[in-house]
Amino acid sequence: MFVDVVVGEKGSGKTPVMLEIMTREARDEHANMVFVESGKGASYHIPHSVRFIDITEYPIQGYDQLLAFIAGMNAKDYDISHIFVDSVFKIAGKEALEGLPDFLNRLEKLARHVETNITLSLSCAVDELPKLPDSIKVHVTRI
């Protein structure tokens, strides 16, 4: 697995699922993880060993810019083991659902190239999702 998504409607527990995965992986002393969020809501819940980034502090809008941002993180820090991106649709904006399959294909290629696992949270009902690439693992949360 290189890219997986946590899907659920607003308030269904996507962030806690990501935090659980992160906390489990943070036990590995060689883990080098980054948590990207739109705002600072979860910043107090992430392990101290995980780098926190509030993406609203950067002029990032849309999938192309998000992909470039993730690539740039890996270019600077070549040994990132896992990147978590919460609230992807807030970053993607109006192209959120329509552009998702293409974005995930390009993200998967990047993740394989840099050997980094990437977990995204998507705020929508699972039946609203377009057809995703077969390589993407989907975790579904329920209210």
C-alpha positions as a Markdown table, in Angstrom:
| # | Residue | x | y | z |
|---|---|---|---|---|
| 1 | Met | 0.0 | 0.0 | 0.0 |
| 2 | Phe | 1.3 | 3.4 | -0.9 |
| 3 | Val | -2.0 | 5.5 | -1.0 |
| 4 | Asp | -5.1 | 4.9 | 1.1 |
| 5 | Val | -8.1 | 7.0 | 1.9 |
| 6 | Val | -10.4 | 7.4 | 4.9 |
| 7 | Val | -13.9 | 8.2 | 3.7 |
| 8 | Gly | -16.9 | 9.3 | 5.6 |
| 9 | Glu | -19.3 | 12.1 | 6.0 |
| 10 | Lys | -18.5 | 15.1 | 8.2 |
| 11 | Gly | -18.3 | 14.1 | 11.9 |
| 12 | Ser | -18.0 | 10.3 | 11.1 |
| 13 | Gly | -14.5 | 9.9 | 12.7 |
| 14 | Lys | -12.1 | 10.2 | 9.8 |
| 15 | Thr | -9.5 | 12.2 | 11.8 |
| 16 | Pro | -9.5 | 9.8 | 14.8 |
| 17 | Val | -8.9 | 6.9 | 12.3 |
| 18 | Met | -5.9 | 8.7 | 10.9 |
| 19 | Leu | -4.6 | 9.6 | 14.3 |
| 20 | Glu | -4.9 | 5.9 | 15.4 |
| 21 | Ile | -2.8 | 4.8 | 12.3 |
| 22 | Met | -0.3 | 7.6 | 13.0 |
| 23 | Thr | 0.0 | 6.7 | 16.7 |
| 24 | Arg | 0.6 | 3.1 | 15.9 |
| 25 | Glu | 3.3 | 3.9 | 13.3 |
| 26 | Ala | 4.9 | 6.5 | 15.6 |
| 27 | Arg | 6.1 | 3.6 | 17.8 |
| 28 | Asp | 8.7 | 2.8 | 15.1 |
| 29 | Glu | 11.7 | 4.9 | 16.0 |
| 30 | His | 12.6 | 5.2 | 12.3 |
| 31 | Ala | 9.3 | 6.6 | 11.3 |
| 32 | Asn | 9.4 | 10.1 | 9.8 |
| 33 | Met | 5.8 | 11.2 | 9.5 |
| 34 | Val | 4.0 | 14.4 | 8.5 |
| 35 | Phe | 0.4 | 15.4 | 9.3 |
| 36 | Val | -1.1 | 18.1 | 7.0 |
| 37 | Glu | -4.3 | 19.7 | 8.0 |
| 38 | Ser | -6.4 | 22.6 | 6.9 |
| 39 | Gly | -6.4 | 24.4 | 10.2 |
| 40 | Lys | -5.1 | 23.3 | 13.6 |
| 41 | Gly | -7.9 | 21.2 | 15.0 |
| 42 | Ala | -5.9 | 18.0 | 15.4 |
| 43 | Ser | -2.6 | 19.6 | 16.2 |
| 44 | Tyr | -2.8 | 18.8 | 19.9 |
| 45 | His | -3.6 | 15.2 | 19.3 |
| 46 | Ile | -0.7 | 14.2 | 17.1 |
| 47 | Pro | 2.4 | 12.5 | 18.6 |
| 48 | His | 5.3 | 14.9 | 19.2 |
| 49 | Ser | 7.5 | 13.0 | 16.8 |
| 50 | Val | 5.1 | 13.8 | 13.9 |
| 51 | Arg | 5.7 | 17.0 | 12.0 |
| 52 | Phe | 2.5 | 19.1 | 11.8 |
| 53 | Ile | 1.7 | 21.4 | 8.9 |
| 54 | Asp | -1.3 | 23.8 | 8.8 |
| 55 | Ile | -1.7 | 24.0 | 5.0 |
| 56 | Thr | -3.7 | 27.2 | 5.4 |
| 57 | Glu | -0.4 | 29.0 | 6.0 |
| 58 | Tyr | 0.6 | 28.3 | 2.4 |
| 59 | Pro | -1.1 | 29.4 | -0.8 |
| 60 | Ile | -2.1 | 25.8 | -1.8 |
| 61 | Gln | -5.4 | 25.4 | -3.8 |
| 62 | Gly | -6.4 | 22.5 | -5.9 |
| 63 | Tyr | -5.0 | 19.0 | -6.6 |
| 64 | Asp | -2.1 | 20.2 | -8.8 |
| 65 | Gln | -0.7 | 22.5 | -6.0 |
| 66 | Leu | -1.3 | 19.8 | -3.4 |
| 67 | Leu | 0.6 | 17.3 | -5.4 |
| 68 | Ala | 3.5 | 19.8 | -5.9 |
| 69 | Phe | 3.5 | 20.5 | -2.2 |
| 70 | Ile | 3.7 | 16.8 | -1.3 |
| 71 | Ala | 6.5 | 16.3 | -3.9 |
| 72 | Gly | 8.3 | 19.3 | -2.5 |
| 73 | Met | 8.2 | 17.9 | 1.1 |
| 74 | Asn | 9.7 | 14.7 | -0.2 |
| 75 | Ala | 12.4 | 16.5 | -2.2 |
| 76 | Lys | 13.5 | 18.3 | 0.9 |
| 77 | Asp | 13.1 | 15.4 | 3.3 |
| 78 | Tyr | 13.8 | 12.2 | 1.3 |
| 79 | Asp | 13.1 | 9.8 | 4.1 |
| 80 | Ile | 9.5 | 10.6 | 5.0 |
| 81 | Ser | 7.8 | 7.3 | 5.8 |
| 82 | His | 4.2 | 8.5 | 5.9 |
| 83 | Ile | 2.2 | 11.6 | 5.0 |
| 84 | Phe | -1.3 | 12.1 | 6.3 |
| 85 | Val | -3.5 | 14.8 | 4.7 |
| 86 | Asp | -6.7 | 15.6 | 6.5 |
| 87 | Ser | -9.6 | 17.5 | 4.8 |
| 88 | Val | -8.4 | 17.0 | 1.2 |
| 89 | Phe | -11.6 | 18.4 | -0.3 |
| 90 | Lys | -11.1 | 21.7 | 1.5 |
| 91 | Ile | -7.7 | 22.0 | -0.3 |
| 92 | Ala | -9.1 | 20.7 | -3.6 |
| 93 | Gly | -12.0 | 23.1 | -3.8 |
| 94 | Lys | -14.5 | 22.9 | -6.6 |
| 95 | Glu | -12.7 | 20.1 | -8.5 |
| 96 | Ala | -12.9 | 17.8 | -5.4 |
| 97 | Leu | -14.9 | 14.8 | -6.6 |
| 98 | Glu | -14.4 | 15.3 | -10.4 |
| 99 | Gly | -10.6 | 15.4 | -10.2 |
| 100 | Leu | -10.1 | 12.8 | -7.5 |
| 101 | Pro | -9.3 | 9.7 | -9.6 |
| 102 | Asp | -6.7 | 11.6 | -11.7 |
| 103 | Phe | -5.1 | 13.1 | -8.6 |
| 104 | Leu | -5.0 | 9.7 | -6.9 |
| 105 | Asn | -3.3 | 8.1 | -9.9 |
| 106 | Arg | -0.6 | 10.8 | -10.0 |
| 107 | Leu | -0.2 | 10.7 | -6.2 |
| 108 | Glu | 0.2 | 6.9 | -6.3 |
| 109 | Lys | 3.0 | 7.3 | -8.9 |
| 110 | Leu | 4.7 | 9.9 | -6.7 |
| 111 | Ala | 4.3 | 7.8 | -3.5 |
| 112 | Arg | 5.8 | 4.7 | -5.2 |
| 113 | His | 8.7 | 6.8 | -6.6 |
| 114 | Val | 9.6 | 8.3 | -3.2 |
| 115 | Glu | 8.6 | 5.2 | -1.3 |
| 116 | Thr | 6.3 | 7.1 | 1.0 |
| 117 | Asn | 2.9 | 6.0 | 2.3 |
| 118 | Ile | 0.2 | 8.6 | 2.0 |
| 119 | Thr | -3.2 | 8.6 | 3.8 |
| 120 | Leu | -5.9 | 11.1 | 2.9 |
| 121 | Ser | -9.2 | 11.9 | 4.5 |
| 122 | Leu | -12.2 | 12.5 | 2.2 |
| 123 | Ser | -15.4 | 14.1 | 3.5 |
| 124 | Cys | -18.3 | 12.5 | 1.6 |
| 125 | Ala | -20.5 | 9.5 | 1.6 |
| 126 | Val | -18.7 | 6.5 | 0.1 |
| 127 | Asp | -21.4 | 6.1 | -2.6 |
| 128 | Glu | -20.6 | 9.7 | -3.8 |
| 129 | Leu | -17.0 | 8.7 | -4.7 |
| 130 | Pro | -16.1 | 8.3 | -8.3 |
| 131 | Lys | -14.4 | 5.1 | -9.4 |
| 132 | Leu | -11.0 | 5.1 | -7.7 |
| 133 | Pro | -7.9 | 3.3 | -8.9 |
| 134 | Asp | -7.9 | -0.4 | -7.8 |
| 135 | Ser | -4.6 | 0.2 | -5.9 |
| 136 | Ile | -6.2 | 2.6 | -3.5 |
| 137 | Lys | -7.3 | 1.1 | -0.2 |
| 138 | Val | -10.5 | 2.7 | 1.2 |
| 139 | His | -11.3 | 2.8 | 4.9 |
| 140 | Val | -15.0 | 3.8 | 5.5 |
| 141 | Thr | -16.2 | 5.5 | 8.7 |
| 142 | Arg | -19.8 | 5.7 | 9.8 |
| 143 | Ile | -21.6 | 8.1 | 12.1 |
